[in-house]
């Protein structure tokens, strides 16, 4: 909005001008001839008032006597000082394509965009509490100007990602963590733009609350203060929407993440996966010293599946492969290196992700210690826990879990 001589002007996002009715409410201004940075000003756009909207450089009441009103309609004859002094007034529009990071490539990619809300004062139109039944609009991109939702209730997936339109803020969570009923409940998140590993966050998803779930980058009440809300429904507005206006709206993505096949091809292949623990803060629940007797969970190819273990004949096993879920860290050892009782003894490793040649490392497998064996790529005593050198521990112990936290869990394979 500008005067004819362009000495007075302001730029505002479309949603700030035309989204909703407002009566002396604050609206977003990107910049103006008065201030070269974003700020708020009070404007009017009332239902039934044909002269509205009243658009001004500063608050309407302040601007009326200072020639700072830049728009009024219906040929109204008040507040016309800028018209008389600056050669009239004009309205311009443009489409400014935002430069944003491609969110579909976060954490290895594989994401499908299923829901989008553009920047504005209201959250997603959907009232399905993220069950995937809502369908509206025309599917577009992560910065589309119009809201849309694609039906995904029938799709097989195991992870959600909630992200701002510019992808500066994002969070990945298991589907099972998002779905369910909870009120300020601590829910599992796998990683986010501010936390690199698994952690818990307090969210809301209550029965008969159509605007739920309320998903934040932090605990809900903290996220509300820091403008870190990433999901809400039923067009709820208010203070929850600050992140929408600051980051080109918000999006919901889904994907089915499966275990990488790279490990199964290592050293000639023929590996059989027998034990799995997903990303988290604890190791394998098994307490069988890797004898192959622990059986729990449901075997799955999914890298995010809950912990599981199947029976295997340890007497027939020739070699073990211990690996991180993403297979970036691994080691191969013969059966005789894994079995037997030992405490800080040097055990033979055929090869690993740190060495393509045979070498030895000190491990632990002690009687009565249900967390054993401790299988590491380096000597256990010299292991730098934060570097992710531990590839196996049992008993559900919550120590030395760098690999589990930051490398999509851990797996055990055998070869006969």
Secondary structure as UniProt FT lines:
FT   STRAND          2..3
FT   TURN            4..5
FT   STRAND          9..11
FT   HELIX           14..18
FT   STRAND          22..29
FT   STRAND          31..32
FT   STRAND          39..45
FT   TURN            47..48
FT   TURN            50..51
FT   STRAND          54..56
FT   HELIX           60..63
FT   TURN            64..67
FT   STRAND          69..71
FT   TURN            74..75
FT   HELIX           81..85
FT   TURN            86..87
FT   STRAND          89..90
FT   HELIX           103..108
FT   STRAND          112..117
FT   TURN            129..130
FT   TURN            142..143
FT   STRAND          148..149
FT   TURN            153..154
FT   STRAND          159..164
FT   TURN            165..166
FT   STRAND          170..174
FT   HELIX           175..178
FT   STRAND          182..189
FT   STRAND          191..192
FT   STRAND          199..205
FT   TURN            207..208
FT   TURN            210..211
FT   STRAND          214..216
FT   HELIX           220..226
FT   STRAND          229..231
FT   TURN            234..235
FT   HELIX           238..241
FT   HELIX           242..246
FT   TURN            247..248
FT   STRAND          250..255
FT   HELIX           263..268
FT   STRAND          272..277
FT   TURN            289..290
FT   TURN            303..304
FT   STRAND          308..309
FT   TURN            314..316
FT   STRAND          319..324
FT   TURN            325..326
FT   STRAND          330..334
FT   HELIX           335..338
FT   STRAND          342..349
FT   STRAND          351..352
FT   STRAND          359..365
FT   TURN            367..368
FT   TURN            370..371
FT   STRAND          374..376
FT   HELIX           380..382
FT   HELIX           385..387
FT   STRAND          390..392
FT   TURN            395..396
FT   HELIX           402..406
FT   TURN            407..408
FT   STRAND          410..415
//
